[in-house]
Amino acid sequence: MTIHYSPFTMSYQHIQQAAYDANMQLPRLGLVLFTFGNVSEADRSLGVFAIKPSGVPYEDLSPDKMVIVDFDGKLVQGKLRPSSDTKTHAVLYKHWEHIGGIAHTHSTYATAWAQSQRDIPIFGTTHADHNTVDIPCAAPMNDEMIKGDYEYETGFQIINCFDQKKLDYKETEMILVGNHAPFTWGKNAARAVYNSAVLESVAQMAYLTETINAKAPRLKDALIKKHYERKHGPDSYYGQ
Ligand SMILES: [Zn+2]
């Protein structure tokens, strides 16, 4: 039997496969329960991203079920409804032009910090290896935003928080959305999922740190600087 693919279908397979692979990592890494969570991968030359369909259990997913949406959140291709968080992904892709993947989970420790409406303090070098700032927690949305286009406004809640705190989304690839849960991103979907796992681990360590010592100090500036330079400085050697 010969399978005839239309060029239209063919053109999205690479991001559908990448989005599928990344989504399947979430339950394997213990970052989601049931159908919680979603990951997307963008192709900027095509101006679209592939995202998990809404409400489909992970074991029933396949690459061809990933839904194709443009950066305005409009459906481009797919029989299933895209994830309910699709508009949040679309806003981030549209405004932050260097990201190629986004992940959203309700992982336990990161979500607990989000529900506590607290930034995660930088307590140690595990945190500093990935971020040299406290992991930001965006303020809960105001009532007007909640009553409006909720998922779309969540994207702006994230962008506004980065603007207010003068953070660079290319340096800090994660955020807690107050009263909700984390969003992470990166150059592709795999990197976004990696960041979700790192964030969950850092959130757990920070929680335990405060439990053991409620007055635990933040990491010393000299160590923060050292870790920043290890990654970015002229003599950077991190990751070799
Ligand atoms: Zn959510």
Residues whose N, C-alpha, C, O or C-beta is under 5 A from the ligand:
A	BS01	ZN	A181
